[in-house]
Amino acid sequence: MKRILIAGGGLIGARHVQSVKAHRDCILIGLVEPNASVSSDPGVARFSELSDVSGQVDGVILATPTHLHASQGAYAAMRGWHLLIEKPVASDIKSAHALLETITTSGVRSLVGHHRRYHPSVSALKRLISEGAIGAPVTASLIWAMRKPASYFEGNWRARDGSPVMINLVHDIDLLRHVLGDIVATSSLRGAGVRGADRIESGAIALAFASGATGTISFADTAPSPWGFEAATGENPNIGTTGQDMLWITGTKGAISYPSLSLWSGADWSNPAQKISEDCPVLARAPLDAQLDHFVDVIDGAAPLIDVADATLTLEVALQIEQSLAEQSSGDTNARSALA
């Protein structure tokens, strides 16, 4: 049995608590949450700080605010606790590199919570592309669009810093990296704000992959739509499920859309592309639960699906996009190339 500690009692932390409590190979030894107003399961031991925890800990899940990940992760590593860190891995690259150095020195193992990698449909998508089902990838088009409720921004840090890039798109960026390989360049355009706050709300992003493929992400947290990973897969109980595809990838021999895994093959424009039947794997186990299964294996020495080093590459891309958008005013046309 692995003795698991959780830090952070917010929405995602509460889900981790339930996952650990239900896991056959884990014992939840407590929750670290200094905010007394955050409620928790009355049967779970409560600590104000990581330093208050005594006794054996095999692994800690850090579901705290991003700016705390590096310092808390370094502290946990020095105590010999293996780490599962929620995304993003850190708030800046310098902190991520410092955390990686501490982890390497201490000898503990790390896993980062880009949980989309545990979807069986994502594994199937990666396999099909790797096996050449669509030939060499050429383009990728991804849409993430939903309208977040006003309550999401009221009376909290999101009122100022609630950009969907670091909260939501960091997952989509990691998904594209996982399936298509490393991203080597980005370009971004910021959309006009509609909520009256100086916060990034929507935009368009162009991506270049090391393979030579290119991609785009169109995003908005102000526009209700059926397109987005959460709506498409039904993974988040707080977001309505639509089952609609939200990612389309073309290649030299065909194309595929996700999550339906609708596969098309073709030769040239003289003949229509032909649809090939492809079974979509059923999501039999929640991704957070599958991730916990893997964390148990990582504690025992298995190679992590995504460690701090790999997650830092995703963070670099997300921060580059965030900085580019932040430097543009809402709806700024000066940052755009005008067409005569």
Sequence and secondary structure as in RCSB ss.txt:
>XXXX:A:sequence
MKRILIAGGGLIGARHVQSVKAHRDCILIGLVEPNASVSSDPGVARFSELSDVSGQVDGVILATPTHLHASQGAY
AAMRGWHLLIEKPVASDIKSAHALLETITTSGVRSLVGHHRRYHPSVSALKRLISEGAIGAPVTASLIWAMRKPA
SYFEGNWRARDGSPVMINLVHDIDLLRHVLGDIVATSSLRGAGVRGADRIESGAIALAFASGATGTISFADTAPS
PWGFEAATGENPNIGTTGQDMLWITGTKGAISYPSLSLWSGADWSNPAQKISEDCPVLARAPLDAQLDHFVDVID
GAAPLIDVADATLTLEVALQIEQSLAEQSSGDTNARSALA
>XXXX:A:secstr
 EEEEEE  SHHHHHHHHHHHH TTEEEEEEE   TTS   TTS EESSGGG  S  SEEEE S GGGHHHHHHH
HHHTT EEEEESSS SSHHHHHHHHHHHHHHT  EEEE GGGG HHHHHHHHHHHTTTTSSEEEEEEEEE B  G
GGTTTSTHHHH  HIIIIIHHHHHHHHHHH  EEEEEEEE   SSSSSS  EEEEEEEETTS EEEEEEESBS  
S SHHHHHT  TTS       EEEEESSEEEEETTTEEEE SSTTS  EEE        S HHHHHHHHHHHHHT
T   SS HHHHHHHHHHHHHHHHHHHTS TT STTS    
